[in-house]
Amino acid sequence: MATGSARLVRAVLAAAALAAAIAGGAGPGRAPGVARAAAEEGWAAEFEAICARTQDAMSLATDELRALVARCDRLRPKVEGLDPSRRKVYQRRLQLCRELYQFVLDSRGQG
C-alpha cells in the first residue's frame, strides 16, 4: 500500500505544481498581451477550463473525471498544431492534467 500512497503524493504534488504554472499566466516579467492573445484562441479557453480542475481532482465525481479525460484527448490535436515552442509547453501541461485525472480514476478502480 505504501507504493500507492507514494504515487498519490507524487500526483498531488504534480497537480499543485501544474496549478501554480497555470495560475502564473500573465504577470511581472511576462510579455504584455501574451496571455490575452492566447485567451482569444478557442483551444486556450478549453485548455484553461480543463486544467483548472486539477486541484479538485480527488473530489470530482467519476463521470466528471471521465469527461475531463475525454476533453483532454479531444484537445490534444489542437495543441499539436501549435508552433513548436508553444506546442512543447502546452502538450506537456495537457498530458499532466490528463494523467492526474486518469490516476484518480484508476485509484478508485474505475479507470
N, C-alpha and C positions, 0 to 999 in steps of 0.2 A: 504494500500500500504506500510505502514511502516514495516509490517511483512515481505513482500517480499524484501524490502531493507535490513532489518536486516539479512535475510537469505543469500542474495547476499554478504554482507560484511563478514559474517562468512565463506562463501565458498571461498571468495578471500583470507581471512586470512589463512584458512586451506591450500589452494593451495600454498601460499607463504611459510608456514612452511614446507610443503611437498617438495617444490623445494629446500629449504635450506637443508633439510635432505638428499635429493638425491645428491645434489652437495657436500655434506660432505664426499662422498665416501672414498678416501684414503687421508691421511694427518697426521699431527702431532698427536701423541697419538694413532694411529691405527697400527695394526699389519701389517708389510710389506708383500706384496703378497696376502693379503686377497681380495682386490679389483680386483687384476689381476686374481686370481683363480675364483672369481665369474664371471668375464667378459668372461672367457673361456667357461662357460656354455651357451648354446643357450638361455635358459629361461632368463638369466640375461641381455643379449643384447636386447631381446624383451621387458623386463620389463623397461629398461632404455629408449628405443625408445618410449614406450607408455607414461610413466610418465614424460618424458622430455617436453611434450607439455602442461602441466598444466598451466604454466604462460601465455600461449596464448589462453587459452580455450575460452574466450569471443570473440575472433576474428576469431576463426576457423569456417569453413563452416559447415553447419548442417550435410551434408553427411560425412564429416571428423570426426565429433563428434560421429556420429553413428558407424563409423568404429572403432574408438578408444574404444568405449564401448564394441563392439563385440570382439575386440582383448583382452580386459581385461577379458572377460568371457572365451575366449579360453585359456588364460594363467593361469587362476585360478587353474585348476587341476595339472599343473606342479608345481606351488608354494606349493600346498597342499601336494605334495610328498617330500618336503624338510625335513631335520632334524628338530626337534621341535623348536629349538631356532630361526633358520633362517625362518622357516615357519611362526612363530608368527609375526616377523618383516615385512617380505615381503608381507604376506597376508593382513596385516593391511594397508600397504602403497599402495598396488594394489587396495584395497577397496576404499581408499580415492581418488585415481585417478579416478576410475570408477564413484564414487558418484559425483565428481566435474563435469565430462563430462555430466553425466545424468542430473545434476542440470541445467547446461547451456541449454541443450536440452529442459528440462521442462519449464524453464523460457521463452523460445522462443515459447512455446506452441506446440512444435513439437517432444515431447518425445516419 
